[in-house]
Amino acid sequence: MAHHNLGHVLARKIRLFQSGEAEKALEDCVWRMEQCRLEMEKLASSVALAEYEQEAGPARLAKLARSVQ
């Protein structure tokens, strides 16, 4: 499937950029990817915390939170 996607991307027509536009577009793309990665990490942390709370119970989680402050 990855090869199909690569072919699709390579076949896509891209307009010509003015000087500096490509660099700005790449920087924006990288920034958006980083934001997406951070959001996924945040979601994964929330899920892990919810699972731990369900297993350990809210009282144990509150005690643990107080111990790290």
N, C-alpha and C positions, 0 to 999 in steps of 0.2 A: 504493500500500500504506500510506503514511503516513496518508492520510485514513481508511482503515479502522481503523487503530490508534487514531487520535484519537477516532473515534466510539465505539469500544469503551471507551476510558477515560472519556469524557464520560457514557456510559450507565451506568457502574458506580455502584452505590449506596454512599455513604460515611456512616459513622455520625457522629453529632454529637460534637464534642470538648468536653471541659471546658476551662475557661480555662487557657491556657498549653500545653495538649497539642498543639495544631496547630503552634505555634512549635517545640516540642521535636521533633515528628515531622519537620518540615521541616529543622531543623538536622541531625537524624540522617540523613535522606535525602541532604542535601548532603555530609555527612561521608563516607557510604558511597560516593557517586559519586566523590568525590575520591580515596578509597582505591583504587577500581577503576581510575581514571585513572592513578594512580601505579603500580599493578601492571602495567597495559598498557605504560607507559613502560619499566618495569624489564624486562619480557619483550622488548620491541622492542630495548632495549640489549643484552640477552643474545644475541639472534638476530644483531644486527649484529656484535657481537664475535666470535661463533662463525664467521660468514661471513668476517670479516676474517682471523681466525686460519687458516681453511682456505685462503684465498687467499695470505696472506703467510707463513704457516708459524709454528709456535710460537716459534722462536728470535727472529724479528723482533718478534713481539708481546711477548715477555719483555724485549727490548731497549727497546722503546717504553715499556713500563710502568716500567722503571727510570729512564728519562729524565724522566718526569713527577713522580717522587717527590721 
